[in-house]
């Protein structure tokens, strides 16, 4: 149980204080505010305080993420604060959270997913062009091995270079210099920042599949805090939960991370969960891609279990049927095993070695 904090308003009424941890970037603050607004609506008597802090990933800006070799680049400091009872919950971009969380923590809510696809943002001088029509050897900025591997294969006339920094910094680097013809960013972040007008094109799955968990927000809590877990569990979006459990199970079974190019595409349609997963060599010349599906239809209501405290790839999804969660997790594992049986491990091992040697 967390140390409870309370505050008194002007009328002498005492309300419980819930402290929410977040990164300091503008996007992180916008995302955290959106979660806080939802909680305030549901629990008007609670007093919400936002505690912002810098993480390792925010401070190391001179190296590509895949080169730093730290799994919890954007989460460690926030989890430390959670462990020390300085905050009660933390809001993350789900794609920043490793598939295995430190002991004592769990993802208590996965909110409805924003558009998970990647977006192309062109340099102002290239307005009206597409990746297909950009001149030969145009430089595209991305710090993601996954994006670069897929796009190198699809657009061989382009060149790809690392670009680091938060959204504001990357857009500034694009606009104020002539180093990049375009940059690739997550559409979700641009939308949340109110910068949809900068999106030149959305990359469809045929061109570029997205990262595990991309576009979804996660609320991390202490696993032992039953009251906080119960409080945030109402934020869960069932379809997003099932898609992201499958995606995280796939990545975990492959032993992937941000240092290897792994991509996914999932959708829920008519009680079926469809999942496409792929692995790539760094230059995109080698790839293995497969699709599988599973039923997530509710069974007999009287027999349906809803697990209170079972974690699946770090997610505790109270109120989401256990059978559906199990099916989603099995789908991710089976799809990863299929790729591994076709040589995915060799592709990823070489990709990891080449990335380390860069």
Buried (B, 14 or more C-beta within 10 A) or exposed (E): EBEEEEEEEEEEEEBBBBBBBBBEBEBBBBBBBBBBEBBBEEBEEBBBEBBBBEBBBBEBEEEBBBBBEBBBBBBBBBBBBBEEBBBBBBBBBBBBBBBEBBEEBBBBBBBBBBBBBBBBBBBEEBEEBEBEEBEEEBBBBBBBBBBBBBBBBBBEEBBBBBBBBBBEEBBEBBBEEEEBBBBBBBBBBBBBBEBEEBBBBEBEBEBBBBBBBBBBBBBBBBBEBBEBBEBBBEBBBBBBBBBBBBBBBBBBBBBBBBBBBBBBBBEBEEEEBBBBBBBBBBBBEBBBBBEBBBBBEEEEEEEEEEBEEBBBBBBBBBEBBBBBBBBBBBBBBBBBBBBBEBEBBBBBEBBBEEBEEE
